[in-house]
Amino acid sequence: MPMTLADLRRFAVAQSLFPPTTLKRALLRLGFVQADPIRAPARAQDLMLRHRVKNYRAGDLERRYTKLGIEEDFFINYGFVTSSLQVLMHPRTDSCVPAEGQLPWPAARRKRAQLLLEFVRERGRVHPREVDEHFSHGKVKNYWGGSSNATTHLLDAMHYQGLLRVVRRESGIRIYAAHQHEPRSTDEAACRARIDALVDAAVRIYAPLPVGSLSFLVRRLRFAVPQWQDELTSALQRTKQRLAHTRINGIDWYWPADNDVARRTPQEVVRLLTPFDPVVWDRARFELLWGWVYRFEAYTPVSKRKRGYYALPLLWRDRVIGWGNLSVKNGKLKSEFGYVESPPRDRAFKRELEEELGRLLVFLGLES
């Protein structure tokens, strides 16, 4: 029988929300977990993992970070990547060979970076405050238009270039150590293979993808491999040839060829998803699959918000039917819900919504 949009919708839910497993196995299967600092009622990475990890509790990723074989880094966004995925992105130099002298910075900044790197190597692990006290480089304007310590800004840039790694966090602050990436082959075919592997990893997280979203996703890999951003167009064409494909309502859809888009029976489960969950991250795909517009409104002026500060998409079976705004006040979980249409009236939905709120209490450590 011809494939339908309903088949793709069920596939999108089932392949991403796989049966809960251990934290390490879930991270290996995902490859990348996007991070966000907002807590509403918990950070995005924790809200994402609680659906995919048995007995997951808020903060487990940060608490167990050093034993999980993962790194903080940019992929399509900033987050946590497996070590095997990170090595495909580094070094972020044109030659595939790490060299501090190849940093795309003015000479004065390269010199400051070299001095800072020597300081980190001498100390082993450093807190940004410790670095700033030693160098006192002053202030610079950060991405959001505010003021940041110049040393903190330089630490971030060196981390992105792969000279430093985050070894852990203390009260949310990154603690850095020196990082030396292994030399990589400069062979053109080897570099192309690394790009293709990164594209495949991204597609596996967010498939099935309409053609426009596939192009958008591959372009975002310019953050992972800025040294190869000119190669991403040809990588996209190679990717289309490797992927399975169908055309529905005039739109081409793509997914990994080894994933079976079988007709699936939706689970009788309610899930409150973070806005960054792979199921709902792509807003264009969201609208095609679920028929309404969802926007992340945390940075939208209050008067212009339609769903709420941090509205969590509400998934019932294989349909996103609304959203929830959750907060913790005086040790109690507060919840408000909105629906695209009217809320389901069947007992199964009400029961499962209560079950989901109960799971959130355990996840947040608020159970009595």
C-alpha angles and dihedrals in degrees: 000000000000116000118255136202088252089059091053091047093053090044092051091054098041099046094048099039095054121173110291114265138163119312093247093049092047091052092048091051094047097039091196135041117190116230130214128174097217114108111207093165092325139351118288094246091055094045089051097049097046090074093051104037127067114244092354117177128198109271097022092120093056093041093052098033096114093057100044103075093239136126136205108243147126118278114149085328133357115289146095121321131182115254090244090057094045094056089060090061100047144122094035093211130110094243098054086234120107114239127156090212090062095064109130093237137107116272094254092055092046089054092051089048091051092051091047092048091052089050092051092047090051094049096039096215127023141191115221090240090057091052093047092050090053098046106020094199094172128228136321133182112261130213093274094051096256129114123272133180107265091227091054089050091050092048089054092050093048090049090053091050090052099247090115136032133201108247096181143322131254113203088338094309118124117243111207137208131179115272128199117193119210117254112264132209115270090207111128093226092052092051091048090052090053091051091049091050091052092049091049091050091052093047092051091057097049106027140162092059131180111229095258092052091047090056091046092050094050091048090054089063085080084088091056096043110018088163089066103035091119088060096055096087092059089042089057091054092050090048094055089055092053098046132084112249144195136171120226125175090348095307125113116226127196137195137156111294093230093058113095113222092203121166104267135195109236116239118248091240136124115214130183106209130200113245086247097053112126090239092064106015096102104069094193091054090044092059092047094048100040104024102234139082119257122185133182104238106180090111095039117104110261093243091058099047117115102178105022144267095295105004110187113214109244112224118195114181101317098332129089098218102169145321143269133217112207132185138165116232124174090347093306128114112235120196136186124181136201129189135207088223127357118318116260111269099203119111092236092065094047091048093048093046089055089048090053092050088049091053089051091054090055092044091053094043092244099120114124 
